[in-house]
Amino acid sequence: MKKSAVTIKDVAERAEVALGTVSRIINGHQSVKPELRAHVLAVIEELGYRPNASARTLRTKRTQAIGIIVTDLRQPIAAELIATASTIARRHGFASIVGEFHSDADREAQLLAFMAERKVDGLLLTLSSDEDQALLKRVEDLAIPVVLWERDAGGRLPSVRSDHGHGTRLAAETLRRAGRSHPLVIAGAARSWTGREQIAGMADFPELRVFHTEEISAEVLADSMPTIDSVVANIHDIPMVLRTLRTMGRRCPEDVALISIGNDPFLEFTAPPITAVRTRPDLVARNAVEILLSQLGVIETSGQERDIIIQPELILRNSV
């Protein structure tokens, strides 16, 4: 049987099930028992059946695609958010279209327009600013389900995010116990939940120096080195901090203590291993995509929560 000639009816006949059963499996509905799903998927693979995407879009008014937008694909936390969300979405029959905007407002606007043109069924979204009312309105006007991650729109859109204020308070307590009093924090994006909360958690230090990730550079950091005794930075900025310490001849932790916001295996193998506020991007992504899928009617979630905050923990290593 030629692959191009295989129809959903052929699959149903070979699997000895109803057409509707095959349709539900193809469209990712969870009402089919796992054993039957596995049997039908095996028949689909055997026959080489491929659904007609255009016809299905016309019939269901869906593209079976979700959009995922982050600031920077290279950031470890963003990469984990994308990987977790894409895996879960794929299990339910949705492909992921991924984009990044590198804190560029024009590029962000182009990405939102692109997602609208591609008629994605929903969006998982990191905004450049969750304080920008015009941007929030633009997102609402997309008229599709949207879930924010690591951003807070004050209830206007569902949101899943890390408790960054608690995370940096854990970092601050650790620094105080070590006798540090002149920290520098490299916080997340200005005018965002991440940036606001990370600074708030460190605010009790009278001598606190603050930079946002989009404004820091090795040169700026080097100029600050003589006046600080510790650095708290998001994990994607840790390599720059380590390079600067080495260039300046500053030792960690003897001269400058270091804490990463976000954990990654590489932090265990630096010299010294770096203390980390362990956020849970996997849980952020899982909750966010499940809220999105529930809005699309694909799964049911308990309580239909719209605002979820994930608690971090401190992993103490030798950099403090």
C-alpha positions in Angstrom: 0.0 0.0 0.0 1.5 3.3 -1.0 1.9 5.8 1.8 0.2 8.6 -0.2 -2.9 6.4 -0.5 -3.3 5.5 3.2 -6.3 7.1 4.8 -7.7 7.2 8.3 -10.2 4.6 7.2 -7.4 2.2 6.3 -5.9 2.7 9.8 -9.3 2.1 11.5 -9.9 -1.1 9.5 -6.4 -2.5 10.1 -6.6 -1.7 13.8 -10.2 -2.9 14.0 -11.4 0.3 15.8 -13.8 3.0 15.0 -12.8 6.0 12.9 -13.5 8.3 15.9 -11.0 6.4 18.0 -8.3 6.9 15.4 -9.2 10.6 15.2 -9.0 11.1 18.9 -5.6 9.5 19.1 -4.3 11.6 16.2 -5.5 14.8 17.8 -3.9 14.0 21.2 -7.1 13.4 23.2 -6.4 11.6 26.5 -9.7 9.7 26.6 -8.3 6.7 24.9 -6.8 3.9 27.0 -2.9 3.7 26.8 -3.0 0.1 25.5 -5.4 1.0 22.7 -3.4 4.1 21.9 -0.2 2.1 21.6 -1.9 -0.4 19.3 -3.3 2.3 16.9 -0.1 4.2 16.8 1.7 1.0 15.9 -0.7 0.5 13.0 -0.2 4.1 11.9 3.5 3.5 11.9 3.1 0.2 10.0 1.0 1.7 7.3 2.9 4.9 7.1 -0.2 7.0 7.6 0.4 10.8 7.7 -2.6 13.1 8.6 -3.4 15.8 6.1 -2.4 18.8 8.1 -4.2 21.3 5.9 -7.4 19.4 6.0 -7.2 18.9 9.7 -6.6 22.6 10.2 -9.7 23.5 8.2 -11.8 20.9 10.1 -10.6 21.6 13.6 -9.6 25.3 13.2 -6.3 24.4 14.8 -2.8 24.1 13.5 -1.6 21.8 16.3 1.3 24.2 17.0 2.1 26.3 20.0 4.5 29.2 20.0 7.3 29.5 22.6 9.1 32.8 23.0 12.1 33.4 25.3 14.7 36.1 25.6 17.8 34.0 24.6 17.8 30.4 23.5 21.4 30.0 24.8 20.5 30.6 28.4 20.5 27.4 30.4 17.2 28.2 32.1 15.5 29.1 28.8 16.8 26.0 27.2 15.3 23.8 30.0 12.0 25.7 29.8 11.8 25.1 26.0 12.9 21.4 26.3 10.3 20.5 29.0 7.4 22.4 27.4 8.1 21.1 23.9 8.3 17.5 25.2 5.0 17.7 27.0 3.3 19.5 24.1 4.5 16.9 21.7 3.0 14.1 23.8 -0.4 15.8 23.2 0.1 16.2 19.5 1.4 19.8 19.3 4.5 20.9 17.6 6.5 23.9 19.0 7.6 27.0 17.1 10.4 28.7 19.1 11.7 32.2 18.9 14.0 34.6 20.8 14.3 38.4 20.9 17.4 39.2 22.9 15.8 42.1 24.8 15.1 43.8 21.5 11.5 45.3 21.5 11.3 45.5 17.7 12.3 41.9 17.3 9.8 40.9 20.0 7.0 42.7 18.1 8.0 40.8 14.9 8.0 37.5 16.7 4.5 38.1 18.1 3.3 39.1 14.6 5.0 36.0 13.2 3.2 33.7 15.7 -0.1 35.3 14.8 0.5 34.8 11.1 1.3 31.2 11.7 -2.0 30.9 13.6 -0.4 29.0 16.5 -3.0 27.6 18.9 -1.4 29.2 21.9 1.7 30.9 23.3 4.1 30.3 26.1 5.8 33.7 26.5 8.6 35.6 28.2 7.9 39.3 27.8 10.6 41.9 27.6 8.6 43.9 30.2 5.5 42.9 32.1 5.1 46.6 33.1 4.6 47.7 29.5 0.8 48.2 29.2 0.9 48.6 25.4 2.8 45.3 25.1 0.3 43.5 27.3 -2.5 44.9 25.3 -0.8 43.6 22.1 -0.6 40.2 23.6 -4.2 40.2 24.7 -5.3 41.3 21.2 -3.8 38.1 19.8 -7.0 36.5 21.0 -5.4 33.1 21.6 -4.5 31.4 24.9 -1.3 32.8 26.3 0.6 31.7 29.5 3.5 33.8 30.8 6.5 32.2 32.4 8.9 34.2 34.7 6.7 37.2 34.2 3.7 38.7 36.1 1.0 40.7 34.4 -1.0 41.3 37.5 -3.6 38.7 36.7 -4.3 39.9 33.2 -2.7 36.7 31.8 -2.0 33.3 33.4 1.5 33.1 34.8 3.9 30.6 36.2 7.1 31.9 37.7 9.9 31.3 40.2 9.9 33.0 43.6 13.0 35.0 42.8 12.6 37.3 45.9 12.8 34.2 48.2 15.7 32.9 46.1 17.8 36.0 46.5 16.9 36.3 50.2 18.4 32.8 50.6 21.5 34.1 48.9 21.6 37.2 51.1 21.4 35.2 54.3 24.2 33.0 53.1 26.4 36.0 52.4 25.7 37.6 55.7 26.6 34.4 57.6 29.9 34.5 55.7 30.5 38.1 56.8 29.9 39.7 53.4 28.4 43.2 53.4 29.2 44.8 50.0 27.4 42.6 47.4 26.7 43.3 43.7 23.6 41.7 42.1 23.2 41.2 38.4 19.5 40.9 38.2 17.1 39.9 35.4 15.6 42.2 32.9 14.6 45.6 34.2 10.8 46.2 34.4 10.2 42.4 34.8 9.1 40.1 37.6 12.6 38.5 37.6 14.5 41.7 37.9 12.2 43.3 40.5 12.1 40.3 42.7 15.8 39.5 42.6 16.7 43.0 43.7 14.0 43.0 46.4 15.5 39.9 47.9 18.8 41.6 48.3 17.5 45.0 49.4 18.5 44.8 53.1 22.1 45.4 52.2 22.9 49.1 52.6 25.9 48.9 50.3 24.1 46.9 47.5 25.2 47.6 43.9 22.7 46.7 41.2 22.9 46.0 37.5 20.5 44.4 35.1 21.6 41.6 32.8 21.0 43.7 29.7 23.3 46.5 30.9 26.2 44.6 32.5 29.5 44.0 30.7 32.9 42.7 31.7 34.2 46.3 31.7 31.4 47.5 34.0 31.9 44.5 36.3 35.7 45.1 36.4 35.2 48.7 37.4 33.0 47.6 40.4 35.4 44.9 41.7 37.4 47.1 44.1 34.2 48.1 46.0 32.5 44.7 46.4 33.0 41.5 48.3 30.4 39.2 46.6 28.4 38.7 43.5 24.9 37.3 43.0 24.1 36.7 39.3 21.8 34.8 37.0 23.4 31.7 35.7 23.9 32.9 32.1 26.1 35.7 33.5 28.3 33.4 35.7 30.9 32.7 32.9 31.4 36.5 32.5 31.8 36.9 36.3 34.4 34.1 36.4 36.4 35.5 33.5 36.4 39.0 35.1 37.5 37.6 38.5 40.4 35.8 36.7 41.4 38.9 34.7 41.4 41.1 37.8 43.4 38.6 39.8 40.5 38.3 42.4 40.1 35.0 44.2 36.8 33.3 44.8 35.7 33.0 47.6 38.7 34.6 49.4 38.2 38.0 47.8 34.8 37.7 46.2 32.0 35.3 47.1 29.8 34.1 44.2 26.2 32.8 44.1 24.4 31.7 40.9 20.7 32.2 40.4 19.9 29.0 38.7 21.7 25.7 38.9 23.5 23.7 36.2 25.9 20.7 36.3 28.8 22.9 35.1 28.6 24.8 38.4 29.8 21.6 40.2 33.0 21.5 38.2 34.2 25.1 38.4 37.1 26.0 40.7 35.6 26.4 43.3 32.2 24.8 42.8 29.6 27.5 42.8 26.8 27.9 45.3 23.4 28.2 43.5 19.9 29.2 44.1 18.2 26.2 42.5 15.1 27.4 40.6 12.9 24.8 38.9 12.5 25.7 35.2 11.2 22.2 34.6 8.3 22.7 37.0 7.7 26.2 35.6 7.5 24.8 32.1 5.4 21.8 33.1 2.8 24.0 34.9 2.7 26.6 32.1 2.2 24.1 29.3 -0.4 22.3 31.3 -2.4 25.5 31.9 -2.1 26.2 28.1 -3.3 22.7 27.2 -6.2 23.0 29.6 -7.2 26.3 28.0 -7.2 24.5 24.6 -9.5 21.8 26.1 -6.9 19.0 25.6 -6.3 18.2 29.3 -8.0 18.9 32.6 -6.0 20.5 35.4 -7.1 20.6 39.1 -8.4 24.0 40.0 -7.5 25.7 36.6 -4.9 27.8 38.4 -3.8 31.0 36.6 -1.1 32.1 39.0 1.6 29.6 40.2 4.8 30.4 42.0 7.5 27.8 42.3 9.8 27.9 45.3 13.6 27.7 44.9 16.2 26.2 47.2 19.8 26.9 48.0 22.6 24.5 47.1 25.6 25.4 49.2 29.0 24.8 47.5 32.5 26.3 48.1 32.2 29.7 46.4 31.0 31.5 49.6 
